[in-house]
Amino acid sequence: MYLVAIRLLLLAKEGWLDIDKDLVAASATPLVLTILEEGESYGYAILKRVRELSNGEMEWTDGMLYPLLHRLH
């Protein structure tokens, strides 16, 4: 599942897909949930895992992740 989300986010980043900001944010939610299925985690570890899964292509910031985690809480 997370590979699909990562690929869509990368295509949007590269300009291949015209996805608005809200949809990009919404597609990040399943990715985070999938990472959390692997086990409990915290913000920095999730950011690191996203970077690993995307082979360094996606660099999320605290400003993107923490509001998402807050909405999930």
C-alpha positions as CSV (number, residue, x, y, z in Angstrom):
1,M,0.0,0.0,0.0
2,Y,2.7,2.5,0.9
3,L,4.5,2.0,-2.4
4,V,1.4,3.1,-4.3
5,A,1.0,6.2,-2.0
6,I,4.7,7.0,-2.4
7,R,4.6,6.7,-6.2
8,L,1.6,9.0,-6.5
9,L,3.2,11.6,-4.2
10,L,6.4,11.4,-6.3
11,L,4.5,11.8,-9.6
12,A,2.8,14.9,-8.2
13,K,6.1,16.3,-7.0
14,E,7.7,15.7,-10.4
15,G,4.8,17.5,-12.1
16,W,3.4,14.4,-13.9
17,L,0.2,14.6,-12.0
18,D,-1.8,17.7,-11.3
19,I,-2.8,17.0,-7.7
20,D,-3.9,19.8,-5.4
21,K,-2.3,20.3,-2.0
22,D,-5.3,18.8,-0.1
23,L,-5.1,15.6,-2.1
24,V,-1.4,15.3,-1.5
25,A,-2.0,15.7,2.2
26,A,-4.8,13.2,2.2
27,S,-2.6,10.6,0.4
28,A,0.0,11.0,3.1
29,T,-2.5,9.6,5.7
30,P,-2.6,6.0,4.3
31,L,1.2,6.0,4.1
32,V,1.6,7.1,7.7
33,L,-1.0,4.5,8.8
34,T,0.8,1.8,6.9
35,I,4.1,2.7,8.6
36,L,2.4,2.7,12.0
37,E,1.1,-0.9,11.2
38,E,4.7,-1.9,11.3
39,G,4.8,-1.0,15.0
40,E,4.6,2.0,17.3
41,S,6.7,4.9,16.2
42,Y,7.3,8.6,16.7
43,G,7.6,11.6,14.5
44,Y,11.3,11.5,13.6
45,A,11.2,7.8,12.9
46,I,8.2,8.2,10.6
47,L,10.0,11.0,8.7
48,K,13.0,8.7,8.4
49,R,10.9,5.7,7.2
50,V,9.2,7.9,4.5
51,R,12.6,8.9,3.3
52,E,13.8,5.3,3.3
53,L,10.7,4.0,1.4
54,S,11.0,6.7,-1.2
55,N,14.8,6.2,-1.7
56,G,15.4,9.7,-0.5
57,E,12.9,11.3,-2.9
58,M,10.4,12.5,-0.3
59,E,11.6,14.8,2.4
60,W,8.7,15.5,4.7
61,T,8.9,18.2,7.3
62,D,7.6,18.3,10.9
63,G,5.2,20.9,9.7
64,M,3.6,18.3,7.4
65,L,3.7,15.3,9.6
66,Y,2.6,16.6,13.0
67,P,-0.7,18.1,11.9
68,L,-1.5,14.8,10.2
69,L,-0.7,12.9,13.4
70,H,-2.8,15.3,15.4
71,R,-5.8,14.7,13.0
72,L,-5.3,11.0,13.4
73,H,-5.2,11.2,17.2
